[in-house]
Every structure is written in structure tokens, then in C-alpha cells.
Amino acid sequence: MYKLEVYNAFTNELFRTKYYKKPDLIVSLIESAQKGQICYLFDEEGRTYTGNYVTHLTYPDTADSRVYKIFFDIHYSEIQARMPVTV
């Protein structure tokens, strides 16, 4: 299991936590962000934010899991994604 923790780099607040079975998507996010691409982030309510990469770190959580902490300069996005309505 792989844990992704996204932090606001300037407040050190935990923005979002997500779990993955494989690290592929996390590594891809880090690589894109390091190349200067703006990342679109979603909070728990589905609001859209933009994030500029600042830094990241990884460390083992248990013998078979790893934590990825990514720090972004996070701002509320002027453009909000449409989220499907569930009833």
C-alpha cells in the first residue's frame, strides 16, 4: 500500500490523503510537477485547486508500505471542475 499526502507548503497543512495499491500514479505526479507543470488538486468536497510543486519526500511506513509527502504552493482555482451529482 502506498500513501500520498499532499501538503500546503506554506502552512504545512495536510491538504489531502489518498491510498494507492501501486506507486505509479504518485511517481507520475511527482515527475510532472518537477518539470514545472501546474497540478490540479481536488479537496474532499471536490473543489479544484492549482498546485505548484515545492518539494517532496518519501519514507517507509511499514515493511510493505511507503509514504509520499508532496508539498505544493496551493491556490483556489478560478476554474472549477464539474463534479457529477449523486443522489
C-alpha positions as CSV (number, residue, x, y, z in Angstrom):
1,M,0.0,0.0,0.0
2,Y,1.2,3.5,-0.9
3,K,0.1,6.6,0.9
4,L,0.1,10.0,-0.8
5,E,-0.1,13.1,1.5
6,V,-0.5,16.4,-0.2
7,Y,0.5,19.4,1.9
8,N,0.3,23.2,1.6
9,A,4.0,24.1,1.6
10,F,3.5,27.5,3.2
11,T,1.1,26.5,6.1
12,N,2.3,22.8,6.4
13,E,-1.4,21.9,6.5
14,L,-2.4,18.4,5.2
15,F,-4.5,19.1,2.1
16,R,-5.4,15.6,1.1
17,T,-4.5,11.9,1.8
18,K,-5.1,9.2,-0.7
19,Y,-4.1,5.5,-0.8
20,Y,-2.9,3.5,-3.8
21,K,-2.0,-0.2,-4.4
22,K,0.9,0.8,-6.7
23,P,3.1,3.9,-6.7
24,D,2.9,4.5,-10.5
25,L,0.4,7.4,-10.3
26,I,2.2,9.0,-7.4
27,V,5.6,8.9,-9.2
28,S,4.0,10.3,-12.4
29,L,2.5,13.2,-10.4
30,I,5.9,14.0,-8.8
31,E,7.7,13.8,-12.2
32,S,5.2,16.1,-13.9
33,A,5.3,18.5,-11.0
34,Q,9.1,18.6,-11.0
35,K,9.0,19.5,-14.7
36,G,7.0,22.7,-13.8
37,Q,3.6,21.5,-14.9
38,I,0.7,23.0,-12.9
39,C,-1.1,20.3,-11.0
40,Y,-4.8,20.4,-10.4
41,L,-5.7,19.2,-7.0
42,F,-9.1,18.3,-5.5
43,D,-10.1,18.6,-1.9
44,E,-12.5,16.2,-0.1
45,E,-15.5,18.3,-1.3
46,G,-14.4,18.2,-4.9
47,R,-13.3,21.8,-5.2
48,T,-10.4,22.5,-7.6
49,Y,-7.1,24.0,-6.7
50,T,-3.9,24.6,-8.6
51,G,-0.6,23.5,-7.1
52,N,2.9,24.5,-7.9
53,Y,5.5,21.9,-6.8
54,V,7.8,22.9,-4.0
55,T,9.4,19.6,-2.8
56,H,8.6,16.1,-1.7
57,L,9.9,13.3,0.5
58,T,9.3,9.6,0.9
59,Y,9.8,7.2,3.7
60,P,8.8,3.7,4.6
61,D,5.7,3.4,6.7
62,T,5.8,-0.3,7.4
63,A,7.8,-3.2,5.9
64,D,5.5,-3.3,2.8
65,S,4.2,0.3,2.5
66,R,5.6,3.7,1.7
67,V,4.5,7.3,2.4
68,Y,5.0,10.0,-0.3
69,K,4.6,13.6,1.0
70,I,4.3,16.2,-1.7
71,F,4.4,19.9,-0.8
72,F,2.7,22.4,-3.2
73,D,2.0,26.1,-3.3
74,I,-1.7,25.6,-3.3
75,H,-4.3,28.2,-4.6
76,Y,-8.0,28.0,-5.2
77,S,-8.6,27.7,-8.9
78,E,-10.7,30.2,-10.8
79,I,-11.9,27.3,-13.0
80,Q,-13.9,24.6,-11.1
81,A,-14.3,21.1,-12.4
82,R,-17.8,19.9,-12.7
83,M,-18.5,17.0,-10.4
84,P,-21.2,14.5,-11.1
85,V,-24.2,14.8,-8.8
86,T,-25.0,11.6,-6.9
87,V,-28.4,11.1,-5.3
